[in-house]
Amino acid sequence: MNQELPVVLAVAGLDPSGGAGIQADIQTISSIGGHCTPIISTLTVQDSSSLYQVHPVSPEIIERQMTVLSNEFNFSAIKLGALGSAENAVLIGQWIQTLKKTNQNIAIILDPVIKASSGGALGDDELRKALLNEVIPYCTLITPNEPELKILSSDGNRQTAIEQFTNLGVSVLITGGHTKNTVKGTLENQLITDSGEQQYWKINTVDGEFRGTGCTLSSAITGFMAKGLKLNLAIEKAQNFVSESLEQAYKLRSGQQIPQRSNFSV
């Protein structure tokens, strides 16, 4: 029996170690019950511990892929991760503007990846500016951690960044994985909506270092919104997804643990 699944376009980088990036997007969206159409924005040389090289895919290839896919599929949501270059960000921003003329309410989630979980740079200042000017204004939600939020702000100030984004009509989920309370074993995620409403979640942490948690969270939010859930509920269910995937994480020969994203009970 054929079943129509919500289609999610994911644009992100390729992690050859299999723990983060586009692989995390595909695994997460599929596990939630969506169909992921993946576009690789940047190729990397990395293992589960370190990032060695970054090679952005040409914007011409990305544009052609998006055009072909949008001619076939009606996207229910879009997830953006590492975009590789300022040129790619400008192109994707322009494409989204065109798409929103016919699909105004489509959910667009950006995980503004500037650095890999291993610490290596996945973008430069030109990419940061392109995200701010060409992509973020058209997003539904961005999911920065504290360091990413400060990088994106005009003056390195947390509150400046929040006001900048919400004034554009963009909601912000500030993830607490980089500022977790190790004594109490919890972290806090904070949502500030485009209307100024705030909501906090206290989440129990799982011991260890994990690969691709930010990718997993943003992809899960996108997947749940693609299925019709409102933003707050999508975030709640996505956080449960991440917690469950970390509790079942596995380790390969070395490096960070890999979240197990395929056994979630929706």
Secondary structure by P-SEA (a helix, b strand, c coil): cccccbbbbbbbbbcccccccaaaaaaaaaaacccccccccbbbbcccccccccccccaaaaaaaaaaaaacccccbbbbcccccaaaaaaaaaaaaaaaccccccbbbbccccccccccccccaaaaaaaaccccccccbbbbcaaaaaaacccccaaaaaaaaaaacbbbbbbccccccccccbbbbbbbcccbbbbbbbbbbbcccccaaaaaaaaaaaaaaaacccaaaaaaaaaaaaaaaaaacccccccbbbbbcccccc
